Amino acid sequence: MATITVERKPLSLLERTYIPNIVAGLTTTFKRMVKPTETLQYPEQRPAIPTGYRGVPTLVNDPHGREKCVSCQLCEFVCPPKAIRITPGEIANDDPNAHVEKRPKAFEIDMLRCIYCGLCQEVCPEEAIFLQNQYSMTGYTRAEMVNNKDRLYELGGTLPDQHYKWDKKKTAAEAASRGGHH
Amino acid sequence: MDFSLYFDLPLWFRLVLQGTIVILVLFPLAAACSMAERKISAWIQGRPGPNRTIPPFLAWIPGINIIRNLGLFQLAADGGKFTFKEDPVPGNVNKFYFILAPILSMIPALSTISFVPFGAYFTTLADGTKHLVPIMLARTDLGLLAVFAVSSLGVYSLILAGWASNSKYPFLGGVRASAQLISYELSMTLSILPVFLWVNAPGGEGTLSLFDVVQTQSQPGFLGGMWYIFLMPVSAFVFLVALFAETNRQPFDMPESESDLVGGFHTEYGAFKWSLFFVAEYAHMIVGSGIFCLLFLGGWNPLPWVSLGSFINLAAGVLPCVASPLFMGVIGITFFLLKVGFFIFFFMWVRWTLPRFRYDQVMNLGWKKLLPISIANLIFYAVAIAVKDLCFPNL
């Protein structure tokens, strides 16, 4: 039998009066009382966000101010709650970013559907969508809770980039137009 | 200062004025205790407690954040809310008694204070001798007996509330309240009998006046200036425990026990009627701690072996104005309120430390522990006082 019989000692007279334990308890609570409080005064003080935090999904620009999203719609397809809607748009030939493949005409993330899983960030081949530190999404209407493209770029800002993919494409394209071997 | 204008008023008018002033202090003080309770529970749990409420038109005043952080505006907001919110009366209650109960709870809570002295001052008699006069509403020899008689009426409001609510949890709360309050009243009364055995010397004029109890703790000499908590610690302990039970405070809040009875006797109550129950509970606490301080902690005397009179005489050497009756009264009341304040704090400190006793534990403790202890204590002091009076009459 895997039973252990614990011998319970009868309480001593002092223990039966409860007094020593009451005094010990009062000491504990008094110590707690004089300690500083643990509470964060929220709207004024903000919590420290740990790295890798998955907040509101945002779209980011590269350091040269270009949209990184090329509206490949992978995130839209992978999104488990179907929170993302992308309308792809062409880039005109006279546009300064003409060498970029495409850009979204509209990009909407419904934050009432989003489950902050981060699959969109993981799936994005262009490193254009990131779940950043923004954790507080509020609104008075359903429409307010849908982040459109402008809002997504505003939340996302610019993130450092190692690749400069479109710079390389641009130089390659320019070299080709000058008659290189490309 | 000349107060002859005040003393020219008819007696009934002065009494009404005094009574109104005392109630006007006691009622908000009892309400403020609810904020103290919330603050102390918050500090014990590592929270700041209510600290956000402020009327926007006052926010510009520098330093007002201290009041805001103490939650005093929250208190005012709560008071306003309780006064104006809808006061529902459930369908199946006995309406008359349901409404009567909270009113009844206020009557003993506010009227016991009239027998409690809260300070004293010297008046000079016609022959030039100084005479200590208590500051209290009704100076009777009944004193403590009147307090006990009136305050024990408080249980009727709980029973009435529990019964009139016509619902099982309030009913259980009411039953528990009656059983608990009646059981602990016994040990409470027995525990303070040694004090009055000691105060009333054989052959002298008998008194139950709380003022006289304080007077016997303010005499010169080692025994004369001793507070009764040192002389009769067991009495003080039993009285304190019974006081917790009588005021329905944790760990004895059987009538309420919100974890098993929803809210106990006040489950069906809301809004203003509910708040009346709470003000009554805190008023009982204030009066109860006041009586503890008078009986065992020397009332308004600043320190053991230092009476208010000698303290004032000492202070008057530095600041002569202190000896005026007005100043002395204020100083006495301040010392008294400090002690009462400490006990209010102690009540709350214990509440947020200890879990609630089970109902059978409460009954066991009351009948099988406290009652025998208080009877043994009474016999011990009766014998000890007799031996002292017979063998050492000069001590």
Interface residues (C-beta under 8 A of the other chain):
Chain A: I22 G25 L26 T28 T29 F30 R32 M33 K35 T37 E38 T39 Q41
Chain B: I40 A42 W43 I44 Q45 G46 R47 P48 W349 V350 W352 T353 L354
